[in-house]
Amino acid sequence: AQTVTQSQPEMSVQEAETVTLSCTYDTSESDYYLFWYKQPPSRQMILVIRQEAYKQQNATENRFSVNFQKAAKSFSLKISDSQLGDAAMYFCAYRGRWGGSEKLVFGKGTKLTVNP
Amino acid sequence: DGGITQSPKYLFRKEGQNVTLSCEQNLNHDAMYWYRQDPGQGLRLIYYSQIVNDFQKGDIAEGYSVSREKKESFPLTVTSAQKNPTAFYLCASSIRADLLGGYTFGSGTRLTVV
């Protein structure tokens, strides 16, 4: 079964600085999808960014970008110019293209604190 | 606007009682999911349904039951057999064929056993 590991339970960053959240996953598939979700204090889950494994180019969405290292099975999230509104739980998730395609597998999350 | 509605936002249950959490979507999504969230545990899958009148157990289905009689609705019943039901419950939906689309989530239900 696929697993997703977020090794940093908590992280903190100064406002306007850059922070990187780590995510590794275990899979035997060659094609799959990876996601980062944000859960602010409201607890509403928000999709931040997504990546298709067969695309080598790293996905970017404004201040959010990923470093996708397929061979290392690593999918880290970089937040540039951090803002107070970025404070939240961040969850990394995996979805297989063939096996396990019917559901997302989530990591345990990283709590990000943004200091003014 | 299309979305997923979970109700109620807060729910209190006495020990030994069954309780049902509602999840309704008007996105025309075919797949629906229930996750449980506990501190430090991330999101754990309880049940999911890919089509009407069919559903599968997730990783922690014991003590829970679901039904999928309509495409729009996927209620979750927390039975008295669930030993530790106090948690935050999230419902989600997706388009089966759109694997890159991810999920759309509801706003959650906080269940507390009193």
Interface residues (C-beta under 8 A of the other chain):
Chain A: Q6 P9 Y33 F35 Y37 S42 R43 Q44 M45 L47 R50 E52 F91 A93 R95 R97 S101 E102 K103 L104 F106 G107 K108 G109
Chain B: A31 Y33 Y35 G40 Q41 G42 L43 L45 Y48 Q50 Q56 G58 F88 L90 A92 R96 L99 L100 G102 Y103 F105 S107 G108
